[in-house]
Amino acid sequence: MTTSPKTLDACFNEFEREAFRLETLDDYSKSGGLGAFEAFLEGKPQPEDFKTANWVTTVGDAVRSGKRMYRVHILSRPLNDYLRFELGWGYLRNVKAGEEFFILDTTEQANPIPDAPDFWLFDEQVIAAMNYDGKGKFLGADLLSEEKVSTFLAYWDKALAKAVPFAEWWAEYGE
């Protein structure tokens, strides 16, 4: 069953310790922030509404209350335009709010979890599998049953075991 954004939002409001995201796509450009992405491509400054997006507030509020928000993005180089935007503008903006990022770079290694979908894992108990079309448009999230938790914890564990902190990766490969 696909949840509404309000239900997914409730997961962010209700988690107590940590929210983890695994990103597996190279393009989320149809899921929001299109104006900022266009500005990036045109070499313009970041729009104010991008700098102060609701997500920045969500992350900042969670982190200030002692919660952890972090993610691993599986990607390979060279980065496409969208990844250069997401990492160079989005990640650097979100780090300031307290979100942590890790990169699992598959340029010179095999993806250890090729079958893993995009997902959020809240408090190692609640799974929201993220659904996208082939062009990076968010279609909704499926809240999965508790029987799936062990599978997603294995994805989480493998991703973190192979990923490096974003700041370290960006210092070497950032554009």
HELIX and SHEET records of a PDB file:
HELIX    1   1 PRO A    5  GLU A   14  1                                  10    
HELIX    2   2 SER A   29  SER A   31  5                                   3    
HELIX    3   3 LEU A   34  LEU A   41  1                                   8    
HELIX    4   4 GLU A   48  LYS A   51  1                                   4    
HELIX    5   5 ASN A   54  ARG A   64  1                                  11    
HELIX    6   6 ASP A   81  PHE A   85  1                                   5    
HELIX    7   7 GLU A   86  TYR A   91  3                                   6    
HELIX    8   8 LEU A   92  ALA A   97  1                                   6    
HELIX    9   9 GLU A  146  LYS A  148  5                                   3    
HELIX   10  10 VAL A  149  LYS A  162  1                                  14    
HELIX   11  11 PHE A  166  TYR A  173  1                                   8    
SHEET    1   A 8 THR A   2  THR A   3  0                                        
SHEET    2   A 8 PHE A 138  LEU A 144 -1                                        
SHEET    3   A 8 VAL A 126  TYR A 132 -1                                        
SHEET    4   A 8 PHE A 119  PHE A 122 -1                                        
SHEET    5   A 8 GLU A  18  GLU A  23 -1                                        
SHEET    6   A 8 ARG A  68  LEU A  75  1                                        
SHEET    7   A 8 GLU A 100  ASP A 105  1                                        
SHEET    8   A 8 VAL A 164  PRO A 165 -1                                        
END                                                                             
